[in-house]
């Protein structure tokens, strides 16, 4: 751990305790017209998969410009929002090339509800982000507008990755936007240092089906809109359509019982 961490940790920890004693129950406001959607996707692979009984967790944070944000609603009730989010949770059995998996979406709101942390949660997230920044795991120190370093998978090359992905797992992570055309910054990281992922900004979820059927799909080919065989990556994609999102692909060679994919997206 960086030596600076040993100096900052006690100071920050004391500050959190002090602030939480007086203000920890309050909601942190990100400002007008800026919403955060935060949810997770849990994937349990079935016996047909080489990686069985491993699991995949997508931890997704999307920050977007919402002209009708609940922040401007004087009757905004975060407790009611939590209840509404529950209605969008979904458990589904899905298939990729005759291999099944169970998918659970937790707090998925389809961009219809916003998420706000209490001040205590925001303080804890800020400390964690600062420590990750000091230790080189994060380029910046923002807890929600995260930028990861670009790290290529060193275990095998891109050609091997292409072969491995033929039998791999893929998922689509949608953006949130009120615009017909927009631009997004994004960051993706995997917690497996022996495995690489591919990521593409694609026009819609239709491209996920196209990829699964024959590996031929459309994606935005501008620099920053895609990446191959990565363990950590941040990019920026311009002029994407409102139904766009990230197509993330992993080999069926998971090494951990739970492989975590952290996804952060921010509308520009």
N, C-alpha and C positions, 0 to 999 in steps of 0.2 A: 504494500500500500504506500502511496505517496506520503512523504513526511508531512506535507501540509495538512493531510487529512487528520493527523493526530492533534493538530492545533485547532482546526475548525470544528471537529466533531463535538467536543465538550461545550464550546461556545454555542453552536447551533442547537444542540440538544437542550441546553438550559433555556435558550430563547423559545423553543417549541413548548416546553413545559410552562413557561411563564405566560406566553401568549394564549395557550390553550386554556389556562385557568380562567381567563377573562373573556376570550372571544372564540374558543374552539367550536362552539355550537353554531356559529354563524356561517352563512353560505358565501363562498368566494365567487365574485362576479367577474367574468372575463371581458365585460364591456358590451356595449350595444352592437347589435347586428352580428355577433360572433357566437356561434353555438359549438358545443362539443358533443359528439355522439361517441359513447364508449361502450363496448360490448365484447363478448368473447364467443368463440366457436370451438366447441369441444368435439373431437373426432375420435371415435373408437374403431380401430381397424378389426375386421372379422378374420376368421381362420384362413381365408383365401389369400391373404396378404403374407408376403415373406416377412414383414415386420411385426406380424401378430405375436403377442397381444399388445403391442405398443399403441400409444395414444398421441394425438396432436392437439395442441391448444393454440388457437389464434387469438392474440390479445390486440384488439383493434381500437385505435383512437382517431377520430376524424374531426378536424376543426374546419368549419365552413361559414361562409357569409350568408346569414339567414335574415332577409328583410322583415320576416314575421316572427322573429325570435320571441320566446316566452319572457325574455329579459324585459321587454317593453310592456308586458302584461302586468298591471297592478294587482291582479288576482292570482299571480303565479304561486303555485303551491308545490314544493318539491316532493312532499309526501304523496300527493295525488299523482305526480309524474311517475314515481316509482311503481305505483299500482298500475298505471297505464302501460308501462314498459312490459310488465309481466304478460300482458295479453299477446305480445308479439313473439314470445319465446316459442320455439318449435323443436320437436324431436322427430327426426326423419331417418328412415333407412334409405340409403342411396347406393348407386353402383357406378363403378368406373371399369369398363371392359370386363363385366361379369364378376368383378370383385366388389364385395359389399362392405359398407361401413355405416355406423350409426353417428348421426350428427345432431348435436344439441346446441342451439343458439341461446345464450344467456344475456338478457337485457337488450336484445336486438330490437330496435325501434323503427327501422326502415326510414330514418331521418325525420321521424314525426315527433320525437321528444328529445329534449336536451338534457345533458348531464352537468351538474355543478358539484364540486367537492365542498365539504365543510372546510373551514379554515384550517382545522387540525390536519385533515387529509392532505390539503394543499401544501402545508408546511412539511409534512413527512415526505411527500412526493418531491418537493423541492430539494430537500436534503439528499435524498437518494440520487436525484439527477446531478447534483453538485458533486457528489462522491464519484459517480460514474464519469463525470467530466474530468475530474482530477486524475482519475486512473486510466484515462484514454479510451473508455468504453463508449463515450458519447462526445461528439464534437462541440456541442453547446451545453448549456446548463439549464435549459428550460425543461420542466417536467412533462409538458404535453406537446410542445412544438419541437419534437426530438429530431436531432440530426445525428445519424450514426456514421462512423468512418467507413470508407469503401474497402472491404477486405475480401479478396478472392480466395476461394477454397484451394488449399495447397495439397490436399490429399490425392487428387487426380485431376486430369486436364478436361477441357471443354468437350473433346471428342468422346471421352469416357462418360462424361455427364449426359450427352445426348443419347447414348446407348442406355444408360441407367433410367433416364426419364421415360423411355418407351413403356415401361411397366410401372410408372410412378403414380403419385397422388397429386391432384390439382384442385385448386379452389379459386373462386372469384370473390373479391372484396370490393363492393360498390362504393363510389364516392357519394357525397351529398352536395347538391348545388341547386340554386334557384335560377341559374342561367342556362341558356341553350348551349353556349360554348364557354369554357372556363380553363383555368390552368391550376396545376397542383404541384406542391412539393411533397415528397414522400420518403419514408425510411422504412427499411425492413431488416430484421435481424433474426437469426436462428441460434438456438442454444447448444447446437451440436457442432463441435469443432472438427468433425470428420466427415461432414456432409455439406454439400452445396445446394442452393436453390436457384431457380430461374424466376425472373419476375418481368412482367410485361404490362404496360398500360394498354388495355384493349377497349374497343368502342362500346361493347355491351356484354352481358352474360352469355349471349349467343356464341361468342368465341370460345367459351369454356366447353360447350357442347361440340363445337367444331374440332377443338383440340382433342377431346376424348375420342371422337369418332375416327379421325384420320391424321391427327397431328398437324393439319393445315388450318391456320387461323389468321385473322387480320389483327395487327397491332400497330400502334403509333411508332414509326421508325425514326423519329427525330432523336438526337443524342439526349440522353437523360431519361428516356421513356422506357428503357428496358435494361436488363442486365443478365449475365450468364454465370453460372457456377460460383455463386457468392455465399459468403457467410454473414456479411453485413453490407448494407448498401443504402445510399441516399441519392435521390435524383429529383429532377424537376421536369414536368411534361406540360408543354404549352398547347393551347387550342384543342382541348379534348371535349367530347360531347357529353351531354348531361347524363346519359346512361352508361358512361364509362366506368372502369374500375381496374383493379389490379388482378391479373392472373398469376398466381403463384404455384410453382410446380416443384415437387420434391421426389427424389428417388425412393423406391420402396426398400430402403436399407437403413431404417432408423436404428440408432444405437442406444437411445435413452428410452426408458419406460414412458416418459412424457417429453415429447419434443415441443418446445414453445417457439412460436413464430410471433414476434412483436412487430406490429404494423402501425405506423403513424402517418397520417395524411393531413395536409393543410392546404386549403384553398387560398390562392394568391389574390 
